[in-house]
Amino acid sequence: MSNSSVYLAELIATRLSHDLIGNIGAIANAVELLNEGDEDDKDDVSNILNFSSKVLSKRLKFFRLCFGLSNASVKSLDELVTISADYISTLGNPNYPIETDFRISTPKIYKLVMPAVMMMADTIVKGGRITIEQTDEALLIKASSPVALNHTKLENMALILNGGKPEENPSSYAPLIYLLTYLDGSGVQVKLDGQTLVIGA
């Protein structure tokens, strides 16, 4: 699979646009209703604006650190945990939340943690947990859920890690492809062990 800078930029731009467009559209519709001046709609409009703006804010903070230049770095472990958990809270059905469990000792590995968390979150269908654990040998990002994970996602992740192409929209796998590109030439390997993404030498 080509991981040229142009191709990677296209993948990331497509993925981020997909993840933001729904709430941007909701805000645009709410503003249109607001401009129509119907008093009966004001509460609904306020709720839409409040919810969608919070989702956009949480996702943009996460995306900026995950894919942005290193001058926008994570300053503390608490910041990494909070921004990651806030992003995860915007995903899926609120009745079936995804929790995060961080077991790492430094925020300096955020460029590995964030795209891995983003990718593994995509495998959770109906609530669950993402555990991020740092050991002496590797960084482990595990997805778990009371229901089966999305095996299509896992299979396509395995294809990418073995140098193949996903069988669905490749922009869905932008976080993983970004991670591989970021680590290219470092000697650090990425593999999928069941429901766990393993990043290590």
C-alpha positions as CSV (number, residue, x, y, z in Angstrom):
1,M,0.0,0.0,0.0
2,S,1.3,3.5,-0.9
3,N,1.9,5.6,2.1
4,S,3.1,8.7,0.2
5,S,2.5,12.1,2.0
6,V,-0.2,13.0,-0.5
7,Y,-2.0,9.7,-0.1
8,L,-1.8,9.9,3.7
9,A,-3.0,13.6,3.6
10,E,-6.0,12.5,1.5
11,L,-6.8,9.7,3.9
12,I,-6.7,11.9,7.0
13,A,-8.6,14.7,5.4
14,T,-11.4,12.3,4.3
15,R,-11.6,10.6,7.7
16,L,-11.7,13.9,9.6
17,S,-14.3,15.4,7.2
18,H,-16.4,12.3,7.7
19,D,-16.1,12.5,11.5
20,L,-17.0,16.2,11.6
21,I,-19.6,16.7,8.9
22,G,-22.6,15.3,10.7
23,N,-22.3,17.8,13.6
24,I,-21.4,20.7,11.4
25,G,-24.6,19.9,9.4
26,A,-26.6,19.8,12.6
27,I,-25.3,23.2,13.6
28,A,-26.1,24.7,10.2
29,N,-29.6,23.3,10.3
30,A,-30.1,24.7,13.9
31,V,-28.9,28.1,12.8
32,E,-31.4,28.0,9.9
33,L,-34.2,27.2,12.3
34,L,-33.0,30.0,14.6
35,N,-33.1,32.5,11.8
36,E,-36.6,31.6,11.0
37,G,-37.6,32.9,14.4
38,D,-40.0,30.3,15.5
39,E,-40.2,30.5,19.3
40,D,-41.4,26.9,19.6
41,D,-38.1,25.7,18.2
42,K,-35.8,27.6,20.4
43,D,-35.3,24.9,23.0
44,D,-34.6,22.3,20.4
45,V,-32.2,24.6,18.6
46,S,-30.4,25.3,21.8
47,N,-30.0,21.6,22.6
48,I,-28.7,20.9,19.1
49,L,-26.2,23.7,19.2
50,N,-25.0,22.8,22.6
51,F,-24.6,19.1,21.9
52,S,-23.0,19.4,18.4
53,S,-20.6,22.2,19.5
54,K,-19.3,20.1,22.4
55,V,-18.8,17.1,20.1
56,L,-16.9,19.2,17.6
57,S,-14.8,20.7,20.3
58,K,-13.8,17.4,21.8
59,R,-13.1,15.8,18.4
60,L,-11.1,18.7,17.1
61,K,-8.9,18.9,20.2
62,F,-8.2,15.2,19.8
63,F,-7.5,15.4,16.0
64,R,-5.2,18.4,16.4
65,L,-3.0,16.5,18.8
66,C,-3.3,13.1,17.1
67,F,-2.5,14.3,13.6
68,G,-1.1,17.8,14.1
69,L,2.4,19.2,14.3
70,S,4.4,18.4,17.5
71,N,4.3,22.0,18.6
72,A,0.8,21.2,19.8
73,S,2.0,18.5,22.1
74,V,0.4,16.9,25.2
75,K,1.8,18.5,28.3
76,S,0.7,16.0,30.9
77,L,-0.7,12.5,31.4
78,D,-3.9,13.9,32.8
79,E,-4.3,16.0,29.6
80,L,-3.8,12.9,27.4
81,V,-6.3,10.9,29.4
82,T,-8.9,13.6,29.4
83,I,-8.7,14.5,25.7
84,S,-8.8,10.9,24.7
85,A,-11.7,10.1,27.0
86,D,-13.6,13.1,25.8
87,Y,-13.1,12.0,22.2
88,I,-14.2,8.5,22.9
89,S,-17.3,9.9,24.7
90,T,-18.5,11.3,21.4
91,L,-18.7,7.9,19.7
92,G,-21.5,5.4,19.4
93,N,-24.7,5.2,21.3
94,P,-24.7,7.2,24.7
95,N,-26.6,4.3,26.2
96,Y,-23.7,2.0,25.4
97,P,-20.6,4.1,26.2
98,I,-17.0,3.2,25.6
99,E,-14.7,3.6,28.6
100,T,-11.0,4.2,28.6
101,D,-8.5,2.6,31.0
102,F,-5.0,4.2,30.9
103,R,-2.1,2.3,32.4
104,I,0.8,4.4,31.1
105,S,3.4,6.4,32.8
106,T,4.2,9.2,30.4
107,P,2.4,11.5,27.9
108,K,5.3,11.5,25.6
109,I,4.0,8.6,23.6
110,Y,0.8,10.4,22.7
111,K,1.6,10.2,19.0
112,L,1.4,6.4,19.3
113,V,-1.5,6.2,21.8
114,M,-4.0,8.5,20.1
115,P,-4.2,7.0,16.6
116,A,-4.2,3.5,18.2
117,V,-7.0,4.5,20.5
118,M,-8.9,6.0,17.6
119,M,-8.5,2.9,15.5
120,M,-9.4,0.4,18.2
121,A,-12.5,2.4,19.1
122,D,-13.7,1.8,15.6
123,T,-13.9,-1.9,16.3
124,I,-16.4,-1.5,19.2
125,V,-19.9,-2.0,18.1
126,K,-22.1,-1.6,21.2
127,G,-20.2,-0.2,24.2
128,G,-17.1,-1.5,25.8
129,R,-13.6,-0.5,27.0
130,I,-10.3,0.5,25.5
131,T,-7.3,-0.4,27.8
132,I,-4.0,1.3,27.1
133,E,-1.2,-0.4,28.9
134,Q,2.6,0.4,28.7
135,T,4.9,-2.4,29.5
136,D,8.7,-2.7,29.3
137,E,8.4,-4.4,25.9
138,A,5.4,-2.7,24.2
139,L,2.4,-0.4,24.2
140,L,-0.8,-2.4,24.2
141,I,-4.2,-1.0,23.1
142,K,-6.9,-3.5,23.7
143,A,-10.6,-3.3,22.7
144,S,-13.1,-5.3,24.7
145,S,-16.9,-5.4,24.7
146,P,-19.9,-7.4,26.0
147,V,-20.7,-8.0,22.3
148,A,-18.5,-9.1,19.4
149,L,-16.2,-6.6,18.0
150,N,-16.4,-5.6,14.3
151,H,-14.5,-8.4,12.7
152,T,-14.4,-6.7,9.3
153,K,-12.4,-3.8,10.9
154,L,-10.1,-6.3,12.6
155,E,-9.5,-8.3,9.4
156,N,-8.8,-5.1,7.4
157,M,-6.4,-3.9,10.1
158,A,-4.6,-7.2,9.8
159,L,-4.5,-6.8,6.0
160,I,-2.9,-3.4,6.3
161,L,-0.4,-4.5,8.9
162,N,0.7,-7.3,6.5
163,G,1.1,-4.8,3.6
164,G,-2.3,-5.3,2.0
165,K,-5.2,-3.1,1.2
166,P,-8.5,-2.9,3.1
167,E,-11.6,-4.3,1.5
168,E,-13.6,-1.1,2.4
169,N,-13.0,2.6,2.3
170,P,-9.3,3.1,3.2
171,S,-9.9,6.4,4.9
172,S,-11.6,4.4,7.7
173,Y,-8.1,3.2,8.5
174,A,-6.4,6.5,8.4
175,P,-5.3,6.4,12.1
176,L,-3.6,3.0,11.5
177,I,-1.9,4.0,8.3
178,Y,-0.8,7.3,9.9
179,L,0.7,5.3,12.8
180,L,2.6,3.0,10.5
181,T,3.9,6.0,8.5
182,Y,4.9,7.8,11.7
183,L,6.9,4.8,12.9
184,D,8.4,4.1,9.5
185,G,12.2,3.5,9.8
186,S,12.1,3.6,13.6
187,G,12.4,-0.2,14.0
188,V,9.2,-0.2,16.1
189,Q,6.7,-2.8,14.9
190,V,2.9,-2.8,15.0
191,K,0.9,-6.0,15.0
192,L,-2.6,-7.1,15.9
193,D,-2.9,-9.9,18.5
194,G,-6.5,-10.8,18.6
195,Q,-8.3,-7.7,20.0
196,T,-5.0,-5.9,20.9
197,L,-2.9,-3.6,18.9
198,V,0.7,-4.2,19.9
199,I,3.3,-1.4,19.3
200,G,6.9,-2.5,20.2
201,A,10.3,-3.4,18.9
